[in-house]
Amino acid sequence: MAHLLPLRVFLSSQTQETPSKPLKLSKRSNNHKTSISTAKKGLLSPSHKMHKLNLEVSPHRAVSAVRLMRIEFGGAFADLLNEKGKGSGDNEMGYVERTLGFRTRDLDDRDLRLVTDIVGGTIRWRRYLDHLIGSLCHDESMFRSMEPLLLQVLRIGFYEIVKLNMPPYAVVDENVKLAKVALRPGAGNMVNGILRKLVLVKWMVRRWTKYLGQEEAIQLMMWNNSDPSFSLRANAAKGITRDDLVMQLNSLKVPHEVSLHLDDFVRVKIGLQNVIRAGWLKEGLCSVQDESAGLVVSVVDPQPGEDIIDCCAAPGGKTLYMASRLRGKGKVHAIDINKGCLRILKETAKLQKVDGVVDTIHADLRTFAENSPMKSGKVLLDAPCSGLGVLSKRADLRWNRRLEDMKQLKNLQDELLDAASTFVSSGGVLIYSTCSIDPEENEDRVEAFLVRHPEFRIDPVNRYVPSDFVTKQGFYFSDPVKHSLDGAFAAHLVRTL
Ligand SMILES: C[S@@+](CC[C@H](N)C(=O)[O-])C[C@H]1O[C@@H](n2cnc3c(N)ncnc32)[C@H](O)[C@@H]1O
């Protein structure tokens, strides 16, 4: 990724040659040239006289960037990590000037501590930081072709925000300044764009690293950035089998794999547009549904003749699959607060020929449950959630979700769980599911629910899904990294009284 461009500069730095032409444009240098008179506060030693002094750029960032370049390209590893400034100040500024085209004020003790921390930390976390940076670039080529100094500035900014928890907008401003002065205005704009994206997703990254560890967090980020694959479900209610679907995909020359976990599903990596053009979706012969969602329906295990209450049903992916598994006998009562999405559900049910076994109820589950005498042996609550398990398909969520949303969502999930539980008859089951991979929306919600409702207990899902998807606690969990599917969670809770 980082290339050889600055080698000349570093070799000259390492050998202490007379400063060669710096790596910058003279226009930029002129803008920031400051005479020694600006150093009257005693920050500069006499040897700095007549050099270009920039008092805007933070010294610890300029020095860190240059040390990182020397380490990466000059092999100066051990010395530089230990260089504590004792007698090295002049040398250090010499390197900075030869590389960046300007000096900063000398480093004070705090700056020196920061340099040591940032340089050491950036090296230790480089793989992680680079994945993060790469994941926030437009595309891989942007990252791969990034000039080395720009990449160092970004690594510093990322490390300061993610690992040192420094005030993010100050970090953005300071590193933008450095990139502008040391490279050019366009480089500053690039740093600005990428670091601002990081500010938006920082909380997610920290959370994943906390829950999954560094390696798995990296893999999850890679998954979230990869091209999503889609699954198609053959619609049995219209007499379509998976074999029919496979034949159709073959005739359209769409590469596919049959699902290893669900009889009705086929996975399509590319060519979904061809299927759409062929009109199969419009005719209701199949639907786009991730296998991770299909496996939640397996946890519900709908059987012909059953009455199932689907508490948060719209837009209806799981309702419709459950309905098709009823084989024309029984009912799915689909409740949702969103009238528009419920209307879509109703129309799709008609299209897919399962409208005979679906009825829709437009209501806020919380008030509806207080006044309804409805009871059932199977109740599904597919709760509103952060959607952190489906970021490969819903990239928009990355920029729109806030940490503050999590608290609100958890409260709502608790309220909806309490409401849904009132529908469950004695001996019946409540299935709680999300498309999140966040334990606070999954395991923690179930744990809190069981404290409030000791009349429920966890029934392990081994009977319903392959063992690979069963957690130690007996929950269903689809892990994007492990299963190459969207993230999803489900708990099967039995009412004992
Ligand atoms: C994750 S989505 C459900 C997805 C759906 N089960 C499917 O498979 O297509 C959550 C749904 O909860 C609904 N919802 C949110 N708050 C609600 C409430 N208080 N009462 C009823 N539905 C609610 C939203 O309108 C949204 O459709």
The ligand as an SDF file (V2000), in Angstrom:
LIG
                    3D

 27 29  0  0  0  0  0  0  0  0999 V2000
  -37.0980   -5.5400   12.3850 C   0  0  0  0  0  0  0  0  0  0  0  0
  -38.5250   -4.8830   11.7600 S   0  0  0  0  0  0  0  0  0  0  0  0
  -39.4900   -6.3210   11.5010 C   0  0  0  0  0  0  0  0  0  0  0  0
  -39.0940   -7.0560   10.2560 C   0  0  0  0  0  0  0  0  0  0  0  0
  -40.0880   -8.1540    9.8950 C   0  0  0  0  0  0  0  0  0  0  0  0
  -40.3250   -9.0650   10.9640 N   0  0  0  0  0  0  0  0  0  0  0  0
  -39.6350   -8.9100    8.6870 C   0  0  0  0  0  0  0  0  0  0  0  0
  -39.1440  -10.0420    8.8040 O   0  0  0  0  0  0  0  0  0  0  0  0
  -39.7620   -8.3590    7.5860 O   0  0  0  0  0  0  0  0  0  0  0  0
  -39.2700   -4.1800   13.1590 C   0  0  0  0  0  0  0  0  0  0  0  0
  -40.6890   -3.7060   12.9630 C   0  0  0  0  0  0  0  0  0  0  0  0
  -41.1620   -3.2860   14.2480 O   0  0  0  0  0  0  0  0  0  0  0  0
  -42.1490   -2.3260   14.0190 C   0  0  0  0  0  0  0  0  0  0  0  0
  -42.4420   -1.6380   15.2960 N   0  0  0  0  0  0  0  0  0  0  0  0
  -41.6700   -0.7600   15.9470 C   0  0  0  0  0  0  0  0  0  0  0  0
  -42.2660   -0.3480   17.0690 N   0  0  0  0  0  0  0  0  0  0  0  0
  -43.4430   -0.9920   17.1490 C   0  0  0  0  0  0  0  0  0  0  0  0
  -44.5120   -0.9860   18.0750 C   0  0  0  0  0  0  0  0  0  0  0  0
  -44.4750   -0.2100   19.1620 N   0  0  0  0  0  0  0  0  0  0  0  0
  -45.5730   -1.7620   17.8320 N   0  0  0  0  0  0  0  0  0  0  0  0
  -45.6190   -2.5400   16.7240 C   0  0  0  0  0  0  0  0  0  0  0  0
  -44.6350   -2.5740   15.8020 N   0  0  0  0  0  0  0  0  0  0  0  0
  -43.5640   -1.8210   16.0130 C   0  0  0  0  0  0  0  0  0  0  0  0
  -41.5570   -1.4760   12.9410 C   0  0  0  0  0  0  0  0  0  0  0  0
  -42.5720   -0.7770   12.2570 O   0  0  0  0  0  0  0  0  0  0  0  0
  -40.8700   -2.5140   12.0580 C   0  0  0  0  0  0  0  0  0  0  0  0
  -41.7010   -2.8700   10.9770 O   0  0  0  0  0  0  0  0  0  0  0  0
  1  2  1  0
  2  3  1  0
  2 10  1  0
  3  4  1  0
  4  5  1  0
  5  6  1  0
  5  7  1  0
  7  8  2  0
  7  9  1  0
 10 11  1  0
 11 12  1  0
 11 26  1  0
 12 13  1  0
 13 14  1  0
 13 24  1  0
 14 15  1  0
 14 23  1  0
 15 16  2  0
 16 17  1  0
 17 18  1  0
 17 23  2  0
 18 19  1  0
 18 20  2  0
 20 21  1  0
 21 22  2  0
 22 23  1  0
 24 25  1  0
 24 26  1  0
 26 27  1  0
M  CHG  2   2   1   9  -1
M  END
$$$$
